Amino acid sequence: MTIFYNGRVCVADFTEDQAKAIIMLASRHVEERSTIPQQKLEPRSTSPEQCHREAVSGSGSGSGSGSGLSMKRSLQRFLQKRKNRIQSASPYNH
């Protein structure tokens, strides 16, 4: 799992359950922050690719739900690819 946070990159191996727990905690934190009144931000339209680029470069605000959504999608892609690799390596798959 690769986590981009506060301009830093953290790479670590987690089990699927651990990754789900991390995502759940992160989404809960985002929900809590969204209920706190903040300054009004101008709405902007971003594509998933742009969200990913901002998360990688660190140029995004980091507190918006776009970067959390991008991270969640990245995790889902990683877990799906890992599942496919495990299934293809299984001796009982053929």
DARATA-V752869 format. One record per pair of residues at least 4 apart in sequence whose C-alpha atoms are under 7 Angstrom apart, sorted by the first residue. I is the first residue (numbers start at 1). J is the second residue. D is the distance in whole Angstrom. If there is no record, write none. Layout:
# DARATA-V752869
I|J|D + I|J|D
This chain:
# DARATA-V752869
1|11|6 + 1|12|5 + 1|13|6 + 1|14|7 + 1|75|7 + 2|9|7 + 2|10|6 + 2|11|4 + 2|12|7 + 3|9|6 + 3|10|5 + 3|11|6 + 4|8|6 + 4|9|5 + 4|10|6 + 4|55|7 + 4|56|7 + 5|9|7 + 7|58|5 + 14|18|6 + 14|19|6 + 15|19|6 + 16|20|6 + 17|21|6 + 18|22|6 + 19|23|6 + 20|24|6 + 21|25|6 + 22|26|6 + 23|27|6 + 23|72|7 + 24|28|6 + 25|29|6 + 26|30|6 + 27|31|6 + 28|32|6 + 29|33|6 + 30|34|6 + 30|65|7 + 31|35|7 + 32|36|7 + 46|50|6 + 46|51|7 + 47|51|6 + 48|52|6 + 48|70|7 + 49|53|6 + 50|54|6 + 51|55|6 + 51|66|6 + 51|67|6 + 51|70|6 + 52|56|6 + 52|70|6 + 53|57|6 + 54|58|6 + 54|59|5 + 54|60|5 + 55|60|6 + 55|67|6 + 62|67|6 + 65|69|6 + 66|70|6 + 67|71|6 + 68|72|6 + 69|73|6 + 70|74|6 + 71|75|6 + 72|76|6 + 73|77|6 + 74|78|6 + 75|79|6 + 76|80|6 + 77|81|6 + 78|82|6 + 79|83|6 + 80|84|6 + 81|85|6 + 82|86|6 + 83|87|6 + 84|88|6 + 85|89|6 + 86|90|6 + 87|93|7 + 88|93|6
